[in-house]
Amino acid sequence: MPTEKKRAAFYGETELLQIADCYLKQADCRSRNEFINKAIRHYIAFLQKESDAEFLTPALESVLSGMLGGMENRMARIIFKLAVELSMTMHIVAAQGEVDEETLVRLRGYCVDEVKRLNGRISFDKAWEHQKG
């Protein structure tokens, strides 16, 4: 079904019309009129996209903040559990060993370097091997 058309005159900058004429073939247009109609449709779509983005952004933000909030709560619970386990381990080790303050300071420095070097991937087995070897 053909689209209804209406004749409308407009004033265009000479340079823009010349540029449009150069792009007729690339735009797959047979006439300047067809090119201008395509350009208007494209610009309208661009403007609608901007207004859609203004609407979608708060909706997307709401969904993402809900998802991140849930993940934050799960991570906080996991970190809490790890802290409890670490505290238990520290109390057991402290009760068993006689470690002077200087050794404790050096050990803390060593452990900070080790965690950085291993990017947080530490294991009991490696620590045991280091202490025994």
C-alpha positions as CSV (number, residue, x, y, z in Angstrom):
1,M,0.0,0.0,0.0
2,P,1.6,3.3,-1.1
3,T,2.3,6.0,1.5
4,E,0.4,9.2,1.0
5,K,2.7,12.0,0.0
6,K,2.3,15.8,0.2
7,R,4.3,18.3,-1.6
8,A,6.3,20.6,0.7
9,A,8.8,23.2,-0.3
10,F,11.8,24.0,1.8
11,Y,14.9,26.0,1.7
12,G,18.1,24.0,2.0
13,E,21.7,25.1,2.2
14,T,23.3,24.8,-1.2
15,E,26.3,22.9,0.1
16,L,24.1,20.4,2.0
17,L,22.1,19.7,-1.1
18,Q,25.3,19.2,-3.2
19,I,26.6,16.7,-0.5
20,A,23.2,14.9,-0.5
21,D,23.4,14.6,-4.3
22,C,26.8,13.0,-4.0
23,Y,25.4,10.4,-1.6
24,L,22.3,9.5,-3.5
25,K,23.8,6.3,-5.0
26,Q,25.4,5.2,-1.6
27,A,22.0,5.7,0.1
28,D,20.3,3.7,-2.5
29,C,18.1,6.6,-3.5
30,R,16.9,7.5,-7.0
31,S,16.2,11.2,-6.2
32,R,17.1,14.0,-3.9
33,N,13.5,13.8,-2.6
34,E,13.9,10.1,-1.6
35,F,17.2,11.0,0.1
36,I,15.7,13.8,2.1
37,N,12.8,11.5,3.2
38,K,15.2,8.9,4.3
39,A,17.3,11.5,6.1
40,I,14.2,12.8,7.9
41,R,13.1,9.3,9.0
42,H,16.6,8.6,10.2
43,Y,16.7,11.8,12.3
44,I,13.3,11.1,13.7
45,A,14.4,7.6,14.7
46,F,17.5,9.2,16.3
47,L,15.4,11.6,18.4
48,Q,13.0,8.8,19.4
49,K,16.0,6.7,20.5
50,E,17.2,9.5,22.7
51,S,13.8,9.9,24.4
52,D,13.5,6.1,24.8
53,A,16.9,6.1,26.4
54,E,15.7,8.7,29.0
55,F,12.8,6.3,29.8
56,L,14.8,3.1,29.8
57,T,17.8,4.4,31.8
58,P,15.8,4.7,35.1
59,A,14.1,1.3,34.5
60,L,17.4,-0.4,33.8
61,E,19.0,1.3,36.7
62,S,16.2,0.0,39.0
63,V,16.6,-3.6,37.8
64,L,20.4,-3.5,38.0
65,S,20.4,-1.9,41.5
66,G,18.0,-4.7,42.7
67,M,20.3,-7.4,41.2
68,L,23.4,-5.8,42.7
69,G,21.7,-5.3,46.1
70,G,21.0,-9.0,46.2
71,M,24.5,-9.9,45.2
72,E,25.9,-7.5,47.7
73,N,23.9,-9.2,50.5
74,R,25.1,-12.6,49.4
75,M,28.7,-11.5,49.3
76,A,28.5,-9.9,52.7
77,R,27.2,-13.1,54.2
78,I,30.0,-15.1,52.6
79,I,32.6,-12.7,53.8
80,F,31.1,-12.8,57.3
81,K,31.3,-16.6,57.3
82,L,34.9,-16.5,56.1
83,A,35.8,-14.0,58.8
84,V,34.3,-16.4,61.4
85,E,36.3,-19.3,60.1
86,L,39.5,-17.2,60.0
87,S,38.9,-16.0,63.5
88,M,38.5,-19.6,64.7
89,T,41.7,-20.6,62.9
90,M,43.7,-17.7,64.4
91,H,42.5,-18.5,67.9
92,I,43.5,-22.2,67.5
93,V,47.0,-21.3,66.1
94,A,47.5,-18.6,68.7
95,A,46.7,-21.0,71.5
96,Q,49.1,-23.6,70.2
97,G,52.1,-21.5,69.3
98,E,54.6,-19.2,71.0
99,V,55.3,-16.4,68.6
100,D,57.1,-13.2,69.6
101,E,56.0,-9.8,68.3
102,E,58.9,-9.4,65.9
103,T,58.2,-12.7,64.2
104,L,54.5,-11.8,64.0
105,V,55.3,-8.5,62.3
106,R,57.6,-10.2,59.7
107,L,55.0,-12.9,59.1
108,R,52.3,-10.3,58.5
109,G,54.6,-8.6,55.9
110,Y,55.3,-12.0,54.3
111,C,51.6,-12.9,54.1
112,V,50.6,-9.5,52.6
113,D,53.3,-10.0,49.9
114,E,52.1,-13.6,49.3
115,V,48.5,-12.7,48.9
116,K,49.4,-9.9,46.5
117,R,51.7,-12.2,44.5
118,L,49.2,-15.0,44.4
119,N,46.3,-12.6,43.7
120,G,44.4,-13.9,46.8
121,R,44.7,-17.6,45.7
122,I,46.3,-19.0,48.9
123,S,46.0,-22.6,50.1
124,F,46.7,-24.3,53.4
125,D,48.8,-27.0,51.5
126,K,51.2,-24.3,50.2
127,A,51.5,-22.7,53.6
128,W,52.2,-26.1,55.2
129,E,54.8,-26.9,52.5
130,H,56.5,-23.5,53.1
131,Q,56.5,-24.1,56.9
132,K,57.9,-27.6,56.7
133,G,60.3,-27.0,53.8
